[in-house]
């Protein structure tokens, strides 16, 4: 995965757009969200959306998930092993 912090956009390693990131509630903490699937997914009761942890998911699985549920939010840790920070794609 590649993340461009200048555009808040997440891409696959082969430059397919995954999602333009935008959370109107940036102060929310992962630990304060309702657990729905162990460590992989939480629920935001404010915007009523699922939030998926991206550190253990492949680009392909993430694309498939977002095709099925485009309103799903993503949790990204800038230090996760499967993420590269880029400034252009």
PyMOL Python script that loads the backbone (N, CA, C, O; Angstrom):
from pymol import cmd

cmd.read_pdbstr("""\
ATOM      1  N   UNK A   1       0.827  -1.168   0.000  1.00  0.00           N
ATOM      2  CA  UNK A   1       0.000   0.000   0.000  1.00  0.00           C
ATOM      3  C   UNK A   1       0.875   1.236   0.000  1.00  0.00           C
ATOM      4  O   UNK A   1       1.976   1.245   0.550  1.00  0.00           O
ATOM      5  N   UNK A   2       0.363   2.270  -0.625  1.00  0.00           N
ATOM      6  CA  UNK A   2       1.043   3.564  -0.637  1.00  0.00           C
ATOM      7  C   UNK A   2       0.065   4.617  -0.139  1.00  0.00           C
ATOM      8  O   UNK A   2      -1.114   4.605  -0.492  1.00  0.00           O
ATOM      9  N   UNK A   3       0.562   5.514   0.672  1.00  0.00           N
ATOM     10  CA  UNK A   3      -0.261   6.609   1.173  1.00  0.00           C
ATOM     11  C   UNK A   3       0.418   7.924   0.848  1.00  0.00           C
ATOM     12  O   UNK A   3       1.600   8.117   1.132  1.00  0.00           O
ATOM     13  N   UNK A   4      -0.349   8.828   0.248  1.00  0.00           N
ATOM     14  CA  UNK A   4       0.151  10.153  -0.059  1.00  0.00           C
ATOM     15  C   UNK A   4      -0.461  11.129   0.957  1.00  0.00           C
ATOM     16  O   UNK A   4      -1.650  11.436   0.868  1.00  0.00           O
ATOM     17  N   UNK A   5       0.330  11.618   1.917  1.00  0.00           N
ATOM     18  CA  UNK A   5      -0.211  12.522   2.937  1.00  0.00           C
ATOM     19  C   UNK A   5      -0.594  13.894   2.389  1.00  0.00           C
ATOM     20  O   UNK A   5      -1.381  14.609   3.010  1.00  0.00           O
ATOM     21  N   UNK A   6      -0.052  14.266   1.246  1.00  0.00           N
ATOM     22  CA  UNK A   6      -0.393  15.562   0.656  1.00  0.00           C
ATOM     23  C   UNK A   6      -1.812  15.568   0.108  1.00  0.00           C
ATOM     24  O   UNK A   6      -2.483  16.600   0.117  1.00  0.00           O
ATOM     25  N   UNK A   7      -2.272  14.404  -0.372  1.00  0.00           N
ATOM     26  CA  UNK A   7      -3.619  14.301  -0.942  1.00  0.00           C
ATOM     27  C   UNK A   7      -4.543  13.426  -0.094  1.00  0.00           C
ATOM     28  O   UNK A   7      -5.722  13.274  -0.413  1.00  0.00           O
ATOM     29  N   UNK A   8      -4.002  12.846   0.995  1.00  0.00           N
ATOM     30  CA  UNK A   8      -4.760  11.927   1.857  1.00  0.00           C
ATOM     31  C   UNK A   8      -5.362  10.781   1.050  1.00  0.00           C
ATOM     32  O   UNK A   8      -6.521  10.413   1.240  1.00  0.00           O
ATOM     33  N   UNK A   9      -4.566  10.230   0.159  1.00  0.00           N
ATOM     34  CA  UNK A   9      -5.041   9.187  -0.743  1.00  0.00           C
ATOM     35  C   UNK A   9      -4.233   7.914  -0.558  1.00  0.00           C
ATOM     36  O   UNK A   9      -3.010   7.945  -0.426  1.00  0.00           O
ATOM     37  N   UNK A  10      -4.950   6.784  -0.550  1.00  0.00           N
ATOM     38  CA  UNK A  10      -4.351   5.467  -0.391  1.00  0.00           C
ATOM     39  C   UNK A  10      -4.411   4.728  -1.717  1.00  0.00           C
ATOM     40  O   UNK A  10      -5.452   4.706  -2.374  1.00  0.00           O
ATOM     41  N   UNK A  11      -3.294   4.122  -2.114  1.00  0.00           N
ATOM     42  CA  UNK A  11      -3.172   3.397  -3.384  1.00  0.00           C
ATOM     43  C   UNK A  11      -2.616   2.001  -3.140  1.00  0.00           C
ATOM     44  O   UNK A  11      -1.992   1.735  -2.113  1.00  0.00           O
ATOM     45  N   UNK A  12      -2.850   1.123  -4.096  1.00  0.00           N
ATOM     46  CA  UNK A  12      -2.200  -0.178  -4.075  1.00  0.00           C
ATOM     47  C   UNK A  12      -0.741   0.019  -4.466  1.00  0.00           C
ATOM     48  O   UNK A  12      -0.347   1.101  -4.901  1.00  0.00           O
ATOM     49  N   UNK A  13       0.051  -1.023  -4.311  1.00  0.00           N
ATOM     50  CA  UNK A  13       1.456  -0.937  -4.711  1.00  0.00           C
ATOM     51  C   UNK A  13       1.618  -0.716  -6.206  1.00  0.00           C
ATOM     52  O   UNK A  13       2.634  -0.182  -6.650  1.00  0.00           O
ATOM     53  N   UNK A  14       0.607  -1.128  -6.999  1.00  0.00           N
ATOM     54  CA  UNK A  14       0.681  -0.888  -8.445  1.00  0.00           C
ATOM     55  C   UNK A  14      -0.167   0.318  -8.866  1.00  0.00           C
ATOM     56  O   UNK A  14      -0.629   0.398 -10.005  1.00  0.00           O
ATOM     57  N   UNK A  15      -0.362   1.248  -7.933  1.00  0.00           N
ATOM     58  CA  UNK A  15      -0.947   2.568  -8.169  1.00  0.00           C
ATOM     59  C   UNK A  15      -2.443   2.609  -8.475  1.00  0.00           C
ATOM     60  O   UNK A  15      -2.912   3.577  -9.074  1.00  0.00           O
ATOM     61  N   UNK A  16      -3.198   1.596  -8.086  1.00  0.00           N
ATOM     62  CA  UNK A  16      -4.657   1.669  -8.194  1.00  0.00           C
ATOM     63  C   UNK A  16      -5.187   2.415  -6.977  1.00  0.00           C
ATOM     64  O   UNK A  16      -4.754   2.181  -5.849  1.00  0.00           O
ATOM     65  N   UNK A  17      -6.118   3.302  -7.221  1.00  0.00           N
ATOM     66  CA  UNK A  17      -6.714   4.051  -6.121  1.00  0.00           C
ATOM     67  C   UNK A  17      -7.495   3.111  -5.214  1.00  0.00           C
ATOM     68  O   UNK A  17      -8.339   2.344  -5.678  1.00  0.00           O
ATOM     69  N   UNK A  18      -7.208   3.177  -3.924  1.00  0.00           N
ATOM     70  CA  UNK A  18      -7.977   2.420  -2.943  1.00  0.00           C
ATOM     71  C   UNK A  18      -9.047   3.324  -2.351  1.00  0.00           C
ATOM     72  O   UNK A  18     -10.233   2.995  -2.384  1.00  0.00           O
ATOM     73  N   UNK A  19      -8.627   4.465  -1.808  1.00  0.00           N
ATOM     74  CA  UNK A  19      -9.601   5.361  -1.182  1.00  0.00           C
ATOM     75  C   UNK A  19      -8.977   6.713  -0.896  1.00  0.00           C
ATOM     76  O   UNK A  19      -7.813   6.806  -0.505  1.00  0.00           O
ATOM     77  N   UNK A  20      -9.756   7.747  -1.093  1.00  0.00           N
ATOM     78  CA  UNK A  20      -9.409   9.092  -0.643  1.00  0.00           C
ATOM     79  C   UNK A  20      -9.850   9.160   0.811  1.00  0.00           C
ATOM     80  O   UNK A  20     -11.031   8.992   1.116  1.00  0.00           O
ATOM     81  N   UNK A  21      -8.910   9.404   1.699  1.00  0.00           N
ATOM     82  CA  UNK A  21      -9.179   9.368   3.129  1.00  0.00           C
ATOM     83  C   UNK A  21      -9.742  10.698   3.610  1.00  0.00           C
ATOM     84  O   UNK A  21      -9.236  11.770   3.278  1.00  0.00           O
ATOM     85  N   UNK A  22     -10.807  10.595   4.404  1.00  0.00           N
ATOM     86  CA  UNK A  22     -11.380  11.788   5.018  1.00  0.00           C
ATOM     87  C   UNK A  22     -12.223  11.357   6.212  1.00  0.00           C
ATOM     88  O   UNK A  22     -13.170  10.583   6.075  1.00  0.00           O
ATOM     89  N   UNK A  23     -11.872  11.858   7.353  1.00  0.00           N
ATOM     90  CA  UNK A  23     -12.659  11.589   8.558  1.00  0.00           C
ATOM     91  C   UNK A  23     -13.018  12.934   9.182  1.00  0.00           C
ATOM     92  O   UNK A  23     -12.134  13.710   9.546  1.00  0.00           O
ATOM     93  N   UNK A  24     -14.304  13.207   9.304  1.00  0.00           N
ATOM     94  CA  UNK A  24     -14.690  14.468   9.933  1.00  0.00           C
ATOM     95  C   UNK A  24     -14.479  14.456  11.451  1.00  0.00           C
ATOM     96  O   UNK A  24     -14.709  15.462  12.121  1.00  0.00           O
ATOM     97  N   UNK A  25     -14.041  13.313  11.986  1.00  0.00           N
ATOM     98  CA  UNK A  25     -13.830  13.171  13.428  1.00  0.00           C
ATOM     99  C   UNK A  25     -12.411  12.671  13.715  1.00  0.00           C
ATOM    100  O   UNK A  25     -12.246  11.585  14.272  1.00  0.00           O
ATOM    101  N   UNK A  26     -11.389  13.440  13.346  1.00  0.00           N
ATOM    102  CA  UNK A  26     -10.013  12.960  13.460  1.00  0.00           C
ATOM    103  C   UNK A  26      -9.537  12.726  14.892  1.00  0.00           C
ATOM    104  O   UNK A  26      -8.510  12.079  15.095  1.00  0.00           O
ATOM    105  N   UNK A  27     -10.254  13.231  15.877  1.00  0.00           N
ATOM    106  CA  UNK A  27      -9.809  13.044  17.256  1.00  0.00           C
ATOM    107  C   UNK A  27     -10.273  11.703  17.841  1.00  0.00           C
ATOM    108  O   UNK A  27      -9.908  11.366  18.967  1.00  0.00           O
ATOM    109  N   UNK A  28     -11.067  10.941  17.094  1.00  0.00           N
ATOM    110  CA  UNK A  28     -11.510   9.633  17.575  1.00  0.00           C
ATOM    111  C   UNK A  28     -10.329   8.684  17.699  1.00  0.00           C
ATOM    112  O   UNK A  28      -9.445   8.673  16.843  1.00  0.00           O
ATOM    113  N   UNK A  29     -10.312   7.904  18.739  1.00  0.00           N
ATOM    114  CA  UNK A  29      -9.248   6.928  18.969  1.00  0.00           C
ATOM    115  C   UNK A  29      -9.769   5.526  18.702  1.00  0.00           C
ATOM    116  O   UNK A  29     -10.919   5.220  19.019  1.00  0.00           O
ATOM    117  N   UNK A  30      -8.934   4.673  18.121  1.00  0.00           N
ATOM    118  CA  UNK A  30      -9.274   3.295  17.800  1.00  0.00           C
ATOM    119  C   UNK A  30      -9.837   2.574  19.028  1.00  0.00           C
ATOM    120  O   UNK A  30     -10.829   1.852  18.925  1.00  0.00           O
ATOM    121  N   UNK A  31      -9.223   2.764  20.153  1.00  0.00           N
ATOM    122  CA  UNK A  31      -9.651   2.097  21.374  1.00  0.00           C
ATOM    123  C   UNK A  31     -11.026   2.527  21.874  1.00  0.00           C
ATOM    124  O   UNK A  31     -11.641   1.826  22.678  1.00  0.00           O
ATOM    125  N   UNK A  32     -11.510   3.670  21.403  1.00  0.00           N
ATOM    126  CA  UNK A  32     -12.824   4.156  21.816  1.00  0.00           C
ATOM    127  C   UNK A  32     -13.952   3.697  20.893  1.00  0.00           C
ATOM    128  O   UNK A  32     -15.125   3.931  21.183  1.00  0.00           O
ATOM    129  N   UNK A  33     -13.603   3.050  19.790  1.00  0.00           N
ATOM    130  CA  UNK A  33     -14.623   2.548  18.867  1.00  0.00           C
ATOM    131  C   UNK A  33     -15.108   1.187  19.342  1.00  0.00           C
ATOM    132  O   UNK A  33     -14.381   0.472  20.032  1.00  0.00           O
ATOM    133  N   UNK A  34     -16.319   0.830  18.980  1.00  0.00           N
ATOM    134  CA  UNK A  34     -16.906  -0.443  19.389  1.00  0.00           C
ATOM    135  C   UNK A  34     -16.293  -1.595  18.612  1.00  0.00           C
ATOM    136  O   UNK A  34     -16.273  -1.562  17.382  1.00  0.00           O
ATOM    137  N   UNK A  35     -15.792  -2.609  19.300  1.00  0.00           N
ATOM    138  CA  UNK A  35     -15.183  -3.772  18.653  1.00  0.00           C
ATOM    139  C   UNK A  35     -16.256  -4.602  17.959  1.00  0.00           C
ATOM    140  O   UNK A  35     -17.286  -4.917  18.554  1.00  0.00           O
ATOM    141  N   UNK A  36     -16.009  -4.958  16.689  1.00  0.00           N
ATOM    142  CA  UNK A  36     -16.968  -5.779  15.946  1.00  0.00           C
ATOM    143  C   UNK A  36     -16.354  -7.067  15.440  1.00  0.00           C
ATOM    144  O   UNK A  36     -17.063  -8.048  15.214  1.00  0.00           O
ATOM    145  N   UNK A  37     -15.019  -7.077  15.258  1.00  0.00           N
ATOM    146  CA  UNK A  37     -14.351  -8.252  14.697  1.00  0.00           C
ATOM    147  C   UNK A  37     -12.943  -8.358  15.273  1.00  0.00           C
ATOM    148  O   UNK A  37     -11.959  -8.337  14.534  1.00  0.00           O
ATOM    149  N   UNK A  38     -12.854  -8.472  16.579  1.00  0.00           N
ATOM    150  CA  UNK A  38     -11.540  -8.555  17.202  1.00  0.00           C
ATOM    151  C   UNK A  38     -10.727  -7.306  16.951  1.00  0.00           C
ATOM    152  O   UNK A  38     -11.193  -6.191  17.189  1.00  0.00           O
ATOM    153  N   UNK A  39      -9.508  -7.493  16.467  1.00  0.00           N
ATOM    154  CA  UNK A  39      -8.624  -6.362  16.218  1.00  0.00           C
ATOM    155  C   UNK A  39      -8.722  -5.819  14.796  1.00  0.00           C
ATOM    156  O   UNK A  39      -8.084  -4.815  14.477  1.00  0.00           O
ATOM    157  N   UNK A  40      -9.504  -6.461  13.944  1.00  0.00           N
ATOM    158  CA  UNK A  40      -9.545  -6.077  12.526  1.00  0.00           C
ATOM    159  C   UNK A  40     -10.575  -5.001  12.200  1.00  0.00           C
ATOM    160  O   UNK A  40     -10.413  -4.281  11.215  1.00  0.00           O
ATOM    161  N   UNK A  41     -11.620  -4.876  12.995  1.00  0.00           N
ATOM    162  CA  UNK A  41     -12.703  -3.974  12.637  1.00  0.00           C
ATOM    163  C   UNK A  41     -13.340  -3.374  13.888  1.00  0.00           C
ATOM    164  O   UNK A  41     -13.445  -4.022  14.930  1.00  0.00           O
ATOM    165  N   UNK A  42     -13.752  -2.148  13.755  1.00  0.00           N
ATOM    166  CA  UNK A  42     -14.466  -1.454  14.828  1.00  0.00           C
ATOM    167  C   UNK A  42     -15.643  -0.717  14.201  1.00  0.00           C
ATOM    168  O   UNK A  42     -15.755  -0.637  12.977  1.00  0.00           O
ATOM    169  N   UNK A  43     -16.511  -0.185  15.037  1.00  0.00           N
ATOM    170  CA  UNK A  43     -17.681   0.551  14.559  1.00  0.00           C
ATOM    171  C   UNK A  43     -17.680   1.934  15.179  1.00  0.00           C
ATOM    172  O   UNK A  43     -17.536   2.082  16.393  1.00  0.00           O
ATOM    173  N   UNK A  44     -17.843   2.947  14.337  1.00  0.00           N
ATOM    174  CA  UNK A  44     -17.927   4.331  14.790  1.00  0.00           C
ATOM    175  C   UNK A  44     -19.404   4.667  14.978  1.00  0.00           C
ATOM    176  O   UNK A  44     -20.153   4.738  14.004  1.00  0.00           O
ATOM    177  N   UNK A  45     -19.817   4.871  16.204  1.00  0.00           N
ATOM    178  CA  UNK A  45     -21.228   5.174  16.472  1.00  0.00           C
ATOM    179  C   UNK A  45     -21.594   6.610  16.097  1.00  0.00           C
ATOM    180  O   UNK A  45     -22.778   6.934  16.001  1.00  0.00           O
ATOM    181  N   UNK A  46     -20.609   7.465  15.886  1.00  0.00           N
ATOM    182  CA  UNK A  46     -20.887   8.847  15.495  1.00  0.00           C
ATOM    183  C   UNK A  46     -21.316   8.907  14.029  1.00  0.00           C
ATOM    184  O   UNK A  46     -22.353   9.489  13.711  1.00  0.00           O
ATOM    185  N   UNK A  47     -20.522   8.307  13.135  1.00  0.00           N
ATOM    186  CA  UNK A  47     -20.875   8.343  11.713  1.00  0.00           C
ATOM    187  C   UNK A  47     -21.539   7.051  11.253  1.00  0.00           C
ATOM    188  O   UNK A  47     -21.946   6.925  10.098  1.00  0.00           O
ATOM    189  N   UNK A  48     -21.642   6.086  12.177  1.00  0.00           N
ATOM    190  CA  UNK A  48     -22.284   4.802  11.909  1.00  0.00           C
ATOM    191  C   UNK A  48     -21.643   4.060  10.733  1.00  0.00           C
ATOM    192  O   UNK A  48     -22.334   3.556   9.847  1.00  0.00           O
ATOM    193  N   UNK A  49     -20.318   4.005  10.744  1.00  0.00           N
ATOM    194  CA  UNK A  49     -19.553   3.294   9.716  1.00  0.00           C
ATOM    195  C   UNK A  49     -18.619   2.294  10.365  1.00  0.00           C
ATOM    196  O   UNK A  49     -18.171   2.484  11.496  1.00  0.00           O
ATOM    197  N   UNK A  50     -18.331   1.223   9.636  1.00  0.00           N
ATOM    198  CA  UNK A  50     -17.303   0.286  10.057  1.00  0.00           C
ATOM    199  C   UNK A  50     -15.950   0.910   9.780  1.00  0.00           C
ATOM    200  O   UNK A  50     -15.783   1.646   8.808  1.00  0.00           O
ATOM    201  N   UNK A  51     -14.986   0.614  10.635  1.00  0.00           N
ATOM    202  CA  UNK A  51     -13.618   1.081  10.467  1.00  0.00           C
ATOM    203  C   UNK A  51     -12.736  -0.164  10.470  1.00  0.00           C
ATOM    204  O   UNK A  51     -12.773  -0.952  11.414  1.00  0.00           O
ATOM    205  N   UNK A  52     -11.944  -0.340   9.416  1.00  0.00           N
ATOM    206  CA  UNK A  52     -11.131  -1.537   9.245  1.00  0.00           C
ATOM    207  C   UNK A  52      -9.659  -1.202   9.434  1.00  0.00           C
ATOM    208  O   UNK A  52      -9.150  -0.232   8.874  1.00  0.00           O
ATOM    209  N   UNK A  53      -8.986  -2.020  10.230  1.00  0.00           N
ATOM    210  CA  UNK A  53      -7.532  -1.919  10.440  1.00  0.00           C
ATOM    211  C   UNK A  53      -6.843  -2.420   9.173  1.00  0.00           C
ATOM    212  O   UNK A  53      -7.175  -3.501   8.687  1.00  0.00           O
ATOM    213  N   UNK A  54      -5.892  -1.663   8.627  1.00  0.00           N
ATOM    214  CA  UNK A  54      -5.269  -2.015   7.352  1.00  0.00           C
ATOM    215  C   UNK A  54      -3.920  -2.717   7.471  1.00  0.00           C
ATOM    216  O   UNK A  54      -3.359  -3.130   6.457  1.00  0.00           O
ATOM    217  N   UNK A  55      -3.387  -2.860   8.676  1.00  0.00           N
ATOM    218  CA  UNK A  55      -2.025  -3.380   8.797  1.00  0.00           C
ATOM    219  C   UNK A  55      -1.885  -4.850   8.424  1.00  0.00           C
ATOM    220  O   UNK A  55      -0.783  -5.281   8.084  1.00  0.00           O
ATOM    221  N   UNK A  56      -2.948  -5.630   8.474  1.00  0.00           N
ATOM    222  CA  UNK A  56      -2.869  -7.057   8.146  1.00  0.00           C
ATOM    223  C   UNK A  56      -3.754  -7.446   6.970  1.00  0.00           C
ATOM    224  O   UNK A  56      -4.228  -8.580   6.899  1.00  0.00           O
ATOM    225  N   UNK A  57      -3.978  -6.524   6.057  1.00  0.00           N
ATOM    226  CA  UNK A  57      -4.858  -6.798   4.928  1.00  0.00           C
ATOM    227  C   UNK A  57      -4.121  -6.488   3.626  1.00  0.00           C
ATOM    228  O   UNK A  57      -3.378  -5.510   3.539  1.00  0.00           O
ATOM    229  N   UNK A  58      -4.331  -7.316   2.638  1.00  0.00           N
ATOM    230  CA  UNK A  58      -3.664  -7.109   1.343  1.00  0.00           C
ATOM    231  C   UNK A  58      -4.388  -6.026   0.542  1.00  0.00           C
ATOM    232  O   UNK A  58      -5.545  -5.697   0.802  1.00  0.00           O
ATOM    233  N   UNK A  59      -3.673  -5.491  -0.431  1.00  0.00           N
ATOM    234  CA  UNK A  59      -4.273  -4.497  -1.320  1.00  0.00           C
ATOM    235  C   UNK A  59      -5.527  -5.061  -1.983  1.00  0.00           C
ATOM    236  O   UNK A  59      -6.554  -4.386  -2.063  1.00  0.00           O
ATOM    237  N   UNK A  60      -5.435  -6.307  -2.459  1.00  0.00           N
ATOM    238  CA  UNK A  60      -6.549  -6.928  -3.178  1.00  0.00           C
ATOM    239  C   UNK A  60      -7.764  -7.112  -2.268  1.00  0.00           C
ATOM    240  O   UNK A  60      -8.895  -6.852  -2.677  1.00  0.00           O
ATOM    241  N   UNK A  61      -7.527  -7.559  -1.036  1.00  0.00           N
ATOM    242  CA  UNK A  61      -8.626  -7.747  -0.091  1.00  0.00           C
ATOM    243  C   UNK A  61      -9.267  -6.410   0.268  1.00  0.00           C
ATOM    244  O   UNK A  61     -10.484  -6.325   0.436  1.00  0.00           O
ATOM    245  N   UNK A  62      -8.458  -5.381   0.384  1.00  0.00           N
ATOM    246  CA  UNK A  62      -8.974  -4.059   0.704  1.00  0.00           C
ATOM    247  C   UNK A  62      -9.807  -3.500  -0.444  1.00  0.00           C
ATOM    248  O   UNK A  62     -10.868  -2.919  -0.216  1.00  0.00           O
ATOM    249  N   UNK A  63      -9.334  -3.672  -1.669  1.00  0.00           N
ATOM    250  CA  UNK A  63     -10.110  -3.239  -2.835  1.00  0.00           C
ATOM    251  C   UNK A  63     -11.454  -3.957  -2.900  1.00  0.00           C
ATOM    252  O   UNK A  63     -12.484  -3.335  -3.160  1.00  0.00           O
ATOM    253  N   UNK A  64     -11.441  -5.262  -2.662  1.00  0.00           N
ATOM    254  CA  UNK A  64     -12.679  -6.045  -2.700  1.00  0.00           C
ATOM    255  C   UNK A  64     -13.648  -5.572  -1.619  1.00  0.00           C
ATOM    256  O   UNK A  64     -14.837  -5.392  -1.880  1.00  0.00           O
ATOM    257  N   UNK A  65     -13.135  -5.374  -0.409  1.00  0.00           N
ATOM    258  CA  UNK A  65     -13.969  -4.899   0.690  1.00  0.00           C
ATOM    259  C   UNK A  65     -14.623  -3.568   0.341  1.00  0.00           C
ATOM    260  O   UNK A  65     -15.820  -3.388   0.566  1.00  0.00           O
ATOM    261  N   UNK A  66     -13.851  -2.638  -0.204  1.00  0.00           N
ATOM    262  CA  UNK A  66     -14.376  -1.312  -0.511  1.00  0.00           C
ATOM    263  C   UNK A  66     -15.303  -1.313  -1.720  1.00  0.00           C
ATOM    264  O   UNK A  66     -16.147  -0.425  -1.844  1.00  0.00           O
ATOM    265  N   UNK A  67     -15.165  -2.294  -2.618  1.00  0.00           N
ATOM    266  CA  UNK A  67     -16.130  -2.434  -3.705  1.00  0.00           C
ATOM    267  C   UNK A  67     -17.479  -2.860  -3.147  1.00  0.00           C
ATOM    268  O   UNK A  67     -18.523  -2.390  -3.599  1.00  0.00           O
ATOM    269  N   UNK A  68     -17.453  -3.752  -2.163  1.00  0.00           N
ATOM    270  CA  UNK A  68     -18.681  -4.254  -1.551  1.00  0.00           C
ATOM    271  C   UNK A  68     -19.271  -3.253  -0.561  1.00  0.00           C
ATOM    272  O   UNK A  68     -20.492  -3.133  -0.456  1.00  0.00           O
ATOM    273  N   UNK A  69     -18.419  -2.538   0.162  1.00  0.00           N
ATOM    274  CA  UNK A  69     -18.856  -1.590   1.190  1.00  0.00           C
ATOM    275  C   UNK A  69     -18.042  -0.300   1.084  1.00  0.00           C
ATOM    276  O   UNK A  69     -17.141  -0.071   1.891  1.00  0.00           O
ATOM    277  N   UNK A  70     -18.354   0.552   0.089  1.00  0.00           N
ATOM    278  CA  UNK A  70     -17.537   1.738  -0.181  1.00  0.00           C
ATOM    279  C   UNK A  70     -17.488   2.763   0.952  1.00  0.00           C
ATOM    280  O   UNK A  70     -16.568   3.580   0.995  1.00  0.00           O
ATOM    281  N   UNK A  71     -18.449   2.736   1.862  1.00  0.00           N
ATOM    282  CA  UNK A  71     -18.463   3.703   2.955  1.00  0.00           C
ATOM    283  C   UNK A  71     -17.593   3.290   4.135  1.00  0.00           C
ATOM    284  O   UNK A  71     -17.480   4.030   5.113  1.00  0.00           O
ATOM    285  N   UNK A  72     -16.975   2.110   4.049  1.00  0.00           N
ATOM    286  CA  UNK A  72     -16.101   1.647   5.126  1.00  0.00           C
ATOM    287  C   UNK A  72     -14.940   2.614   5.309  1.00  0.00           C
ATOM    288  O   UNK A  72     -14.325   3.064   4.342  1.00  0.00           O
ATOM    289  N   UNK A  73     -14.657   2.921   6.557  1.00  0.00           N
ATOM    290  CA  UNK A  73     -13.513   3.775   6.885  1.00  0.00           C
ATOM    291  C   UNK A  73     -12.297   2.887   7.147  1.00  0.00           C
ATOM    292  O   UNK A  73     -12.432   1.701   7.450  1.00  0.00           O
ATOM    293  N   UNK A  74     -11.122   3.473   7.026  1.00  0.00           N
ATOM    294  CA  UNK A  74      -9.884   2.721   7.205  1.00  0.00           C
ATOM    295  C   UNK A  74      -9.033   3.325   8.306  1.00  0.00           C
ATOM    296  O   UNK A  74      -8.936   4.545   8.438  1.00  0.00           O
ATOM    297  N   UNK A  75      -8.418   2.455   9.092  1.00  0.00           N
ATOM    298  CA  UNK A  75      -7.431   2.879  10.089  1.00  0.00           C
ATOM    299  C   UNK A  75      -6.056   2.596   9.512  1.00  0.00           C
ATOM    300  O   UNK A  75      -5.738   1.461   9.158  1.00  0.00           O
ATOM    301  N   UNK A  76      -5.256   3.629   9.424  1.00  0.00           N
ATOM    302  CA  UNK A  76      -3.899   3.496   8.898  1.00  0.00           C
ATOM    303  C   UNK A  76      -2.921   3.949   9.968  1.00  0.00           C
ATOM    304  O   UNK A  76      -3.076   5.015  10.565  1.00  0.00           O
ATOM    305  N   UNK A  77      -1.917   3.124  10.198  1.00  0.00           N
ATOM    306  CA  UNK A  77      -0.816   3.487  11.083  1.00  0.00           C
ATOM    307  C   UNK A  77       0.374   3.765  10.165  1.00  0.00           C
ATOM    308  O   UNK A  77       0.789   2.887   9.408  1.00  0.00           O
ATOM    309  N   UNK A  78       0.919   4.963  10.224  1.00  0.00           N
ATOM    310  CA  UNK A  78       2.000   5.327   9.314  1.00  0.00           C
ATOM    311  C   UNK A  78       3.247   4.477   9.501  1.00  0.00           C
ATOM    312  O   UNK A  78       4.151   4.526   8.666  1.00  0.00           O
ATOM    313  N   UNK A  79       3.319   3.705  10.568  1.00  0.00           N
ATOM    314  CA  UNK A  79       4.468   2.832  10.811  1.00  0.00           C
ATOM    315  C   UNK A  79       4.191   1.373  10.457  1.00  0.00           C
ATOM    316  O   UNK A  79       5.047   0.519  10.686  1.00  0.00           O
ATOM    317  N   UNK A  80       3.020   1.068   9.905  1.00  0.00           N
ATOM    318  CA  UNK A  80       2.728  -0.330   9.597  1.00  0.00           C
ATOM    319  C   UNK A  80       3.615  -0.817   8.456  1.00  0.00           C
ATOM    320  O   UNK A  80       3.971  -0.056   7.557  1.00  0.00           O
ATOM    321  N   UNK A  81       3.964  -2.105   8.511  1.00  0.00           N
ATOM    322  CA  UNK A  81       4.938  -2.679   7.581  1.00  0.00           C
ATOM    323  C   UNK A  81       4.474  -2.686   6.129  1.00  0.00           C
ATOM    324  O   UNK A  81       5.308  -2.596   5.228  1.00  0.00           O
ATOM    325  N   UNK A  82       3.176  -2.790   5.872  1.00  0.00           N
ATOM    326  CA  UNK A  82       2.684  -2.879   4.499  1.00  0.00           C
ATOM    327  C   UNK A  82       2.334  -1.520   3.902  1.00  0.00           C
ATOM    328  O   UNK A  82       1.576  -1.450   2.935  1.00  0.00           O
ATOM    329  N   UNK A  83       2.875  -0.442   4.462  1.00  0.00           N
ATOM    330  CA  UNK A  83       2.557   0.904   3.985  1.00  0.00           C
ATOM    331  C   UNK A  83       3.826   1.682   3.683  1.00  0.00           C
ATOM    332  O   UNK A  83       4.777   1.698   4.464  1.00  0.00           O
ATOM    333  N   UNK A  84       3.808   2.328   2.525  1.00  0.00           N
ATOM    334  CA  UNK A  84       4.893   3.249   2.169  1.00  0.00           C
ATOM    335  C   UNK A  84       4.298   4.643   2.030  1.00  0.00           C
ATOM    336  O   UNK A  84       3.239   4.811   1.425  1.00  0.00           O
ATOM    337  N   UNK A  85       4.964   5.624   2.577  1.00  0.00           N
ATOM    338  CA  UNK A  85       4.550   7.012   2.442  1.00  0.00           C
ATOM    339  C   UNK A  85       5.195   7.546   1.175  1.00  0.00           C
ATOM    340  O   UNK A  85       6.409   7.443   1.000  1.00  0.00           O
ATOM    341  N   UNK A  86       4.385   8.117   0.292  1.00  0.00           N
ATOM    342  CA  UNK A  86       4.867   8.681  -0.967  1.00  0.00           C
ATOM    343  C   UNK A  86       4.330  10.110  -1.105  1.00  0.00           C
ATOM    344  O   UNK A  86       3.366  10.495  -0.443  1.00  0.00           O
ATOM    345  N   UNK A  87       4.964  10.869  -1.964  1.00  0.00           N
ATOM    346  CA  UNK A  87       4.503  12.244  -2.178  1.00  0.00           C
ATOM    347  C   UNK A  87       4.022  12.449  -3.607  1.00  0.00           C
ATOM    348  O   UNK A  87       3.722  13.573  -4.010  1.00  0.00           O
ATOM    349  N   UNK A  88       3.950  11.377  -4.363  1.00  0.00           N
ATOM    350  CA  UNK A  88       3.366  11.384  -5.704  1.00  0.00           C
ATOM    351  C   UNK A  88       3.134   9.947  -6.114  1.00  0.00           C
ATOM    352  O   UNK A  88       3.779   9.037  -5.592  1.00  0.00           O
ATOM    353  N   UNK A  89       2.220   9.735  -7.041  1.00  0.00           N
ATOM    354  CA  UNK A  89       1.931   8.374  -7.519  1.00  0.00           C
ATOM    355  C   UNK A  89       2.015   8.368  -9.017  1.00  0.00           C
ATOM    356  O   UNK A  89       1.808   7.328  -9.643  1.00  0.00           O
TER     357      UNK A  89
END
""", "prot")
cmd.dss("prot")
cmd.show_as("cartoon", "prot")
cmd.util.cbc("prot")
cmd.orient("prot")
